[in-house]
Amino acid sequence: MDFSITQKIFARWYLRIIAFLLVSLTMLIGLSFLSFPGNNEYLYLFSSIFISSAIIEAMRPGGFWYSFGFGIDRFTVRNSLTGLISGLICVFIAGIFAVSFGGDFSFYSLPDTYDFINFSFVILLAAATEEIIFRGIVFQALIERFNPIVIIILSSLVFSAGHALNNNFSDMAMINIFLANITLSFMYIRTGTLWLPIAFHFSWNYFQYLLLGSPVSGISFSVNLFYMDIQKMSELSKFIYGEYFGIEEGLLTTIFMIVIIPVINKISQLSPYAESNRFKKNYYESNVMG
């Protein structure tokens, strides 16, 4: 079985990681000299890591450009809808709790069309970007080489640290973001693709701000249809719901992140196409490594 020099290089997990970091950084610097309308930083970062991941994955023995988590098959729609609906249900339950314990839920305003589209685009890009960074090439290379539980814990620590500079970061926020990364990692491992974690991540961030006006990890935007005033809620209720950092620092989110794992395990499904491709890559790479 003959392999090219490039395939032999990218068969090694550590070289894939190094190449991903170098290519992504090079592309990010290059794109920064271009000018796109809107929130350039999100577009630059997403473009850099997505294209870099696709190039590196295509160079692996048995790999395709999309096989780092973006393969489309008959499970794609199901897993994507599972993520979207699960995120919306969590936000809906949080809203019901707040109203039940003194929160004042009211209509805010109809957003400007451009602002609404831009907001939706930014939230989607941010969710997809974080998922590729934390569950893409690097994560996949590490869990294939080392104990997945250890890698998930370490990546969750990094994920939490990455939000530490956000406004109103708190101890509960740190715990919940740590748990969220575990949940999102499980979603990837359970399905073998990034569609479910991206859909859930997007849905959670999108609807908590659009429907509740709750900051997204401490970040506020200019677009929301409704608003939840929690000032009349008791301190205990605010602790359960979340406050200045958003619902992500509430005890409800802690419960959501714990409960959703067995639920997702029940209702989602591993893509046999993604699993077959993973097996093929491992088989070819084992031949390359001798």
VMD Tcl script that draws the C-alpha trace (Angstrom):
set ca {
  {0.00 0.00 0.00}
  {1.69 3.20 -1.20}
  {1.31 6.52 0.62}
  {2.51 9.97 -0.33}
  {4.99 11.87 1.82}
  {2.20 14.24 2.85}
  {0.00 11.37 3.98}
  {2.87 9.90 5.97}
  {3.40 13.24 7.69}
  {-0.25 13.79 8.60}
  {-0.70 10.23 9.80}
  {1.09 11.39 12.96}
  {-1.25 13.03 15.48}
  {1.24 15.58 16.81}
  {2.18 16.77 13.32}
  {-1.51 17.30 12.51}
  {-1.86 19.48 15.58}
  {1.27 21.50 14.81}
  {0.20 21.92 11.17}
  {-3.30 23.01 12.21}
  {-1.93 25.68 14.53}
  {0.60 26.97 12.00}
  {-1.75 26.98 9.00}
  {-4.60 28.55 11.00}
  {-2.35 31.31 12.33}
  {-0.89 31.99 8.88}
  {-4.35 32.19 7.31}
  {-5.64 34.39 10.13}
  {-2.81 36.86 9.63}
  {-3.37 36.83 5.88}
  {-7.13 37.36 6.15}
  {-6.66 40.21 8.60}
  {-5.32 42.30 5.70}
  {-8.60 41.88 3.84}
  {-11.76 43.86 4.47}
  {-15.16 42.24 4.98}
  {-18.33 43.98 6.22}
  {-19.66 43.29 9.71}
  {-17.87 41.48 12.53}
  {-14.62 40.65 10.80}
  {-12.96 38.92 13.73}
  {-15.51 36.09 13.78}
  {-15.39 35.62 10.01}
  {-11.58 35.68 9.94}
  {-11.21 33.17 12.76}
  {-13.88 30.79 11.46}
  {-12.51 30.89 7.91}
  {-8.97 30.26 9.14}
  {-9.69 27.26 11.31}
  {-12.31 25.71 9.00}
  {-10.15 25.88 5.88}
  {-7.07 24.74 7.80}
  {-8.96 21.78 9.24}
  {-10.34 20.82 5.82}
  {-6.88 20.95 4.20}
  {-5.21 18.89 6.91}
  {-8.00 16.32 7.04}
  {-7.92 15.89 3.27}
  {-4.20 15.12 3.50}
  {-4.65 12.31 6.02}
  {-4.58 8.73 4.72}
  {-8.22 7.82 4.08}
  {-9.43 11.30 4.98}
  {-11.72 13.72 3.17}
  {-11.93 17.49 3.65}
  {-15.16 17.13 5.63}
  {-14.21 14.13 7.78}
  {-13.22 16.21 10.81}
  {-16.92 16.48 11.61}
  {-18.78 18.01 8.67}
  {-19.78 14.98 6.65}
  {-23.40 15.13 5.47}
  {-25.48 11.96 5.64}
  {-29.00 10.88 6.60}
  {-28.27 11.53 10.30}
  {-27.21 15.15 9.81}
  {-30.69 16.69 9.88}
  {-31.81 14.56 12.82}
  {-28.78 15.40 14.96}
  {-28.91 19.10 14.02}
  {-32.59 19.34 14.92}
  {-31.90 17.50 18.18}
  {-29.35 20.16 19.09}
  {-31.57 23.08 18.08}
  {-34.64 21.79 19.92}
  {-32.68 20.75 23.03}
  {-31.17 24.22 23.37}
  {-34.56 25.89 22.89}
  {-36.21 23.62 25.48}
  {-33.53 24.48 28.07}
  {-34.03 28.21 27.49}
  {-37.82 27.79 27.61}
  {-37.64 25.97 30.97}
  {-35.35 28.69 32.34}
  {-37.87 31.32 31.23}
  {-40.78 29.47 32.85}
  {-38.81 29.25 36.09}
  {-38.04 32.97 36.09}
  {-41.66 33.98 35.45}
  {-42.84 31.58 38.16}
  {-40.55 33.19 40.74}
  {-41.08 36.87 40.09}
  {-39.39 37.56 36.77}
  {-41.12 40.18 34.63}
  {-41.26 38.85 31.06}
  {-42.16 41.43 28.43}
  {-41.90 42.21 24.74}
  {-38.83 44.33 24.00}
  {-38.81 45.40 20.37}
  {-38.75 44.27 16.77}
  {-35.10 44.43 15.69}
  {-33.83 46.09 12.55}
  {-33.57 43.49 9.78}
  {-29.85 44.05 9.21}
  {-29.08 43.91 12.94}
  {-31.11 40.73 13.30}
  {-29.35 38.98 10.41}
  {-25.95 40.15 11.63}
  {-26.70 38.98 15.18}
  {-27.83 35.56 13.94}
  {-24.74 35.25 11.74}
  {-22.36 36.22 14.56}
  {-23.91 33.77 17.04}
  {-23.73 30.95 14.48}
  {-20.13 31.75 13.55}
  {-19.10 32.00 17.20}
  {-20.69 28.63 18.06}
  {-19.19 26.88 15.01}
  {-15.77 28.44 15.64}
  {-15.63 27.34 19.26}
  {-16.74 23.83 18.34}
  {-14.05 23.46 15.66}
  {-11.42 24.76 18.08}
  {-12.44 22.57 21.01}
  {-13.79 19.49 19.22}
  {-12.05 19.64 15.87}
  {-8.63 18.51 14.64}
  {-6.76 19.01 17.94}
  {-9.38 17.36 20.16}
  {-9.86 14.45 17.79}
  {-6.12 13.82 17.48}
  {-5.72 13.83 21.27}
  {-8.63 11.52 22.11}
  {-7.38 9.02 19.54}
  {-3.96 9.00 21.22}
  {-4.75 9.47 24.92}
  {-7.49 8.68 27.43}
  {-10.60 10.56 26.18}
  {-11.80 11.32 29.72}
  {-8.54 13.03 30.60}
  {-8.57 15.02 27.35}
  {-12.18 16.10 27.88}
  {-11.39 17.29 31.41}
  {-8.32 19.21 30.25}
  {-10.18 20.78 27.33}
  {-13.00 21.76 29.70}
  {-10.50 23.58 31.91}
  {-9.20 25.46 28.88}
  {-12.78 26.17 27.72}
  {-13.60 27.67 31.12}
  {-10.39 29.68 31.19}
  {-11.25 31.04 27.75}
  {-14.36 32.70 29.22}
  {-12.68 33.98 32.39}
  {-12.17 37.51 31.03}
  {-15.83 37.91 30.06}
  {-17.94 40.40 31.99}
  {-19.25 39.25 35.39}
  {-17.48 35.87 35.27}
  {-18.21 33.98 38.50}
  {-17.47 30.66 40.22}
  {-20.82 29.22 39.11}
  {-20.17 30.40 35.56}
  {-16.81 28.62 35.63}
  {-18.42 25.38 36.82}
  {-21.22 25.53 34.25}
  {-18.93 26.33 31.33}
  {-16.71 23.43 32.42}
  {-19.77 21.15 32.43}
  {-20.97 22.57 29.10}
  {-17.70 21.58 27.44}
  {-18.10 18.05 28.80}
  {-21.64 17.93 27.41}
  {-20.60 19.26 24.00}
  {-17.68 16.82 23.86}
  {-20.05 13.97 24.63}
  {-22.31 15.15 21.79}
  {-19.41 14.90 19.36}
  {-18.32 11.47 20.58}
  {-21.90 10.19 20.58}
  {-22.62 11.20 16.98}
  {-19.16 11.24 15.41}
  {-19.80 14.66 13.84}
  {-19.90 18.33 14.87}
  {-23.49 18.97 13.76}
  {-25.11 18.20 17.13}
  {-22.72 20.22 19.34}
  {-22.75 23.18 16.93}
  {-26.57 23.16 16.75}
  {-26.96 22.94 20.52}
  {-24.28 25.57 21.17}
  {-25.90 27.95 18.68}
  {-29.43 27.31 19.91}
  {-28.47 27.83 23.55}
  {-26.69 31.13 22.91}
  {-29.17 32.39 20.33}
  {-32.42 31.83 22.18}
  {-31.23 32.81 25.64}
  {-30.54 36.31 24.36}
  {-33.25 36.61 21.72}
  {-36.07 35.32 23.94}
  {-34.89 36.15 27.46}
  {-32.50 39.03 26.94}
  {-30.01 37.07 29.02}
  {-26.32 37.93 28.39}
  {-24.44 35.23 26.49}
  {-21.50 34.37 28.74}
  {-21.55 37.93 30.04}
  {-21.82 39.48 26.55}
  {-24.83 41.59 25.55}
  {-26.01 42.47 22.05}
  {-28.38 45.06 20.59}
  {-30.99 42.54 19.38}
  {-33.61 40.79 21.48}
  {-37.33 40.28 20.97}
  {-38.23 39.83 24.63}
  {-36.72 40.76 27.97}
  {-36.75 39.11 31.39}
  {-36.44 41.57 34.29}
  {-35.27 39.50 37.27}
  {-34.92 42.33 39.80}
  {-38.06 41.28 41.73}
  {-36.84 37.71 42.08}
  {-35.39 36.57 45.39}
  {-31.64 36.08 45.74}
  {-32.16 32.32 45.82}
  {-34.20 32.45 42.61}
  {-31.51 34.56 40.94}
  {-28.91 32.01 42.04}
  {-30.95 29.26 40.40}
  {-31.76 31.25 37.25}
  {-28.56 33.24 36.78}
  {-27.89 36.94 36.86}
  {-25.34 39.32 35.30}
  {-23.32 36.67 33.44}
  {-26.58 35.23 32.10}
  {-28.41 31.97 32.70}
  {-25.06 30.22 32.27}
  {-24.19 31.05 35.88}
  {-27.44 29.65 37.28}
  {-28.01 26.36 39.06}
  {-30.58 25.47 36.40}
  {-27.80 25.36 33.82}
  {-25.83 23.02 36.08}
  {-28.83 20.70 36.12}
  {-29.34 21.02 32.35}
  {-25.73 20.08 31.60}
  {-25.97 16.98 33.80}
  {-29.40 15.80 32.68}
  {-28.92 16.39 28.96}
  {-26.13 13.81 28.60}
  {-28.33 10.73 29.18}
  {-31.11 12.36 27.15}
  {-28.81 12.97 24.19}
  {-27.45 9.46 24.55}
  {-31.01 8.19 24.16}
  {-32.28 10.34 21.30}
  {-29.18 10.95 19.16}
  {-27.43 8.42 16.97}
  {-23.87 7.67 15.93}
  {-23.41 8.20 12.22}
  {-22.20 4.90 10.74}
  {-20.71 6.88 7.87}
  {-18.58 8.96 10.23}
  {-17.61 5.85 12.19}
  {-16.69 4.00 9.00}
  {-14.53 6.91 7.88}
  {-12.81 7.06 11.29}
  {-12.06 3.34 11.12}
  {-10.67 3.71 7.61}
  {-8.38 6.56 8.63}
  {-7.12 4.61 11.64}
  {-6.53 1.53 9.46}
  {-4.54 3.44 6.84}
  {-2.56 5.34 9.46}
  {-1.65 2.12 11.27}
  {-0.18 0.92 7.96}
  {1.74 4.14 7.52}
  {3.15 3.91 11.04}
  {4.07 0.26 10.46}
}
mol new
graphics top color blue
foreach p $ca { graphics top sphere $p radius 0.5 }
foreach p [lrange $ca 0 end-1] q [lrange $ca 1 end] { graphics top cylinder $p $q radius 0.2 }
display resetview
